[in-house]
Amino acid sequence: RGRPDRRKAMAQPASEATPGGAAGGGEAQGVPGKGGASKKPTTKAERRALQEKQRAAKAAARGEAVGGGGEKKAKEGSAKGPPPGKAVPEKKSVPVSSGIVGHLPPFARQSMLTRCPRISSEVHPAILSLGLRYASGEVDGANMRCAAMLAAFKAAIADYRCPPDVAVSRDLDKKLKSMFQFLVECRPHSVSMGAAIKHLRAVVARLGPETTEDEAKAAVVDAVETFTHQRLALSGRLVADRGAEKIRDGDVVLTFGAGGDAVRQLFAAARRDDKRFRVVVVDARPALAGRALLSFLRGLDLEATYVLLNAVAYAVREATTVFVGAEAVYSNGAALADAGTAALALVAATHNVPVLVCCETYKFHAKVQLDSLSWNELGDPDHLRADDDPPDLDPSRLHLRFDVTPDKYITAVITEHGLVPPSACAALLRELELGTAQPDP
Amino acid sequence: SPPSPMEASGDSAMFEEFSGLVTKEDLAIPVAAIEALLGVIKRSKAATMHGLDEELRRGRDVLVAASAKEEGLLRGRTTMSLVSGCELMMRHATRTFLEFSDFDECKRALLVRGEAFARQSRASRDRIAELAHPFIRDGSRVLVHGRSRVALAVLARAAQSKRFSVVATESDGAAVAADLRDLGLPVDIIADAAVAYFMETVDCVLLGAEGVVENGGVVNKIGTLVVAVCAKSLDKPVYVAAEAFKFARIFPLKQRDLPVTDTLRPPIDYTPPAYISLLFTNLGVLTPAAVSDELIRLYQ
């Protein structure tokens, strides 16, 4: 009874920090929440007096809390401060995810850096700068994030020095893991980044105990370069070429949002083949990433149209094909992509327009995902504010960054191995893991 | 570049062998192609794997070009199954090349495997008939479209132990009726346009294929899609009997993706996998989804 009611405190993040000692809702309910040691007052006047005392105490404590810097969490208690060396985020600005997305990590508006300035000295500058660019959104998109991460790792490994009397492979693995962990704190990692780090750690794990520091570093750098060249660059080019084969003169091609690396290369390849076609960019708030794609298309001298997602049913009627990029493809053939892609795929499939997902096989994930909520990334809810929002209403905003397109709306996945129907994604993944699949030029 | 006299004589010898196999022995076109390419290997004077590979490619190109010109040879079909049969043979060859470093060993292995592949291909029609005939029940009515010899083999095998009747569409109807009369099966020939009318009276549809594509769909004689869509809407199973060498490495998204020269009178159409219940192949009875799994394995 003496402990504050944590659940109540956390459910009302916007309210002020309640001081330790009194339950947050105690007063409102008219039930004294103080410790059971004191005798409960019986008469009405006595209960009144107790209430007044609690109210005064609360006001005094609140005044103290505000004066002392509102950084203390209620559950720490008024006597204790936060443990030394560990900064605690200001509770007001850290919403806790609740409801149907309660299982997802909440969107953290403050970056890791401002929260924990001490860590910056331990992290390599390349990783530090990359983390900041992830958090700000400057580096975005599955391929971009993975390529940037690999480049940063390469730079960090160059400066890596193994401490004496420690097995290089073990220490190097720890280093890789900690660098990756830092990046994850800045922004939840993508499937592409996960695949790359898994590959690197596997390479490091295979290093024998006799490996020297230089050999180990060379092995990692070589692994980074090979992975970037084969699974990103070369595969991306093969995906683009195969996709470009599906575009004919006179086609109207739909795509969503920024499109992604593979889709852009696909349009460039089709343009190089002198194909005459039109692109319709379907875009959605809040990212409106399609605008960047528009300037890219203009650079290719391609005729482009721009519509928002709510006009997709109109735009799809003249479409020949839909090409979309993906963050990942799961083994049940479903595709994870920027939020809005699933809606486009659904409408296109209903109109018998083939939907082609461009995805290199390194982004294939062995897991199965059936819906868009079991895993997702929460974005900044403030991005959903509109200029004409009524000032007196403040609804909770849910910003989901991705959605999952079910396999039944996908006609084929374009990979470096060719076009694959969604039902065959599990088989392809199996072949890849067995090491028997080779890109088919 | 025009062929040298030696090359030209080799080409004509191969083509002779090929057409003989097709017309006299009634072999499926891809099977005949596989045997013809095997002949190329046997007669080959090449000393390197690269040379042999070149000769095989040349043989394939000659076969495709010459068959396209000779009308009667392909029995009104496209060169699709010929191309996929050759491709499969080339894949076999490439895989063998990668396995052996010594050329003579490689050539010997190639011949042995090639012969085995040819034998297996000859036997595939019978194997399919064995797998497929239980799906035709006693007292049922089967709709057929086109004149597939594999489908005929299935019907023949089923007729050995069951009584059933057949409905055939008119475009190949007369020929099909003649084939089936020898088996003692009652055949009704109907107009293509009447397929929807008669669909409620049939129990299943049996088709052949010129090609099976990467997503499990089939390419077959024009009119197949009509039959398949109609069957699906009336909940009748659609069965396709096709040998594994007909699996083609194409992924058509629409009808226009098919290799068709006369766009107003196309000889073939593409039936998407959603309209196909099962495929009877010499690799087993497969769902359309399983076809892509098999292809991934075959071509890796």
HADDOCK unambig.tbl for C-alpha pairs under 7 A between the chains (distance, minus, plus):
assign (segid A and resid 354 and name CA) (segid B and resid 253 and name CA) 6.55 0.50 0.50
assign (segid A and resid 419 and name CA) (segid B and resid 251 and name CA) 6.79 0.50 0.50
assign (segid A and resid 421 and name CA) (segid B and resid 215 and name CA) 5.60 0.50 0.50
assign (segid A and resid 423 and name CA) (segid B and resid 289 and name CA) 5.91 0.50 0.50
assign (segid A and resid 424 and name CA) (segid B and resid 289 and name CA) 6.97 0.50 0.50
assign (segid A and resid 424 and name CA) (segid B and resid 292 and name CA) 6.03 0.50 0.50
assign (segid A and resid 424 and name CA) (segid B and resid 293 and name CA) 5.73 0.50 0.50
assign (segid A and resid 427 and name CA) (segid B and resid 293 and name CA) 5.87 0.50 0.50
assign (segid A and resid 436 and name CA) (segid B and resid 300 and name CA) 6.90 0.50 0.50
assign (segid A and resid 437 and name CA) (segid B and resid 300 and name CA) 6.03 0.50 0.50
